[in-house]
Amino acid sequence: MLHTPIEQFLFVDIETVGISSDYKNFSKDYPELKESFDNYLDWFLKRFPEDFQLSKEEIFVNRAALVPEFCKIICVSFAFLDKEGTIRKQTFFNSDEGQLLRDVNNLLNRTAKLNFVICGHNIKNFDIPVLAKRMIVNGILPSKMLPSYDTKPWEVKAFDTKEYWQYGMFGALSSLDLMCKSLGIESSKNSEVTGNKVHNSFWIDNKYDEIQEYCEKDVEVLINIVQKLKKLS
């Protein structure tokens, strides 16, 4: 996959927040989902043992954005390189998740016809399934650009930089920030708004421009990583 011309890479990053601003509103707005969230508290604590001392209200604010059923997508950034090497970006930001995902799906449907390879960090385990699930929740048929449960391995048009960096080592340290620092690439994680702050930045501080900027920085970092890796191939 790394041997694919870089002009055929569609770089993508998404930003998610909890589906409600806090647990109280979550309980009011989505009572049935709230019951499911409570039933999965043990799962959250097993996955994030550092949250053991936190209340379920705090766990919701800290972790709901990581689970497709309890989150919503607020920002999606795309980028690609044209034949002259210029970065072309398009970002969708919308508090109306349904409209945002319809716009995103339209772009994916167009690029699917152009033989693009979708590229992201942890994209196979997060961005792709979250995009697909949230589309289905919003009554949208996900684009064929997104690999699904029945996509054959050799048909998957996705390059995951986390998967590459793990190099087959299960449980290897492989955060985007660590990968950047190891490769001498400026990280996007030194911004004022980073992944663990997006929920409050959106719901409380209304830092919409900063969230969009952070999302766009992530796709720029992905381009720098792939360019560096391709020099080795």
Summary of the structure (lengths in Angstrom):
residues: 233
radius of gyration: 17.8
end to end distance: 10.9
largest distance: 53.3
contacts: 688
relative contact order: 0.17
helix: 53%
strand: 15%
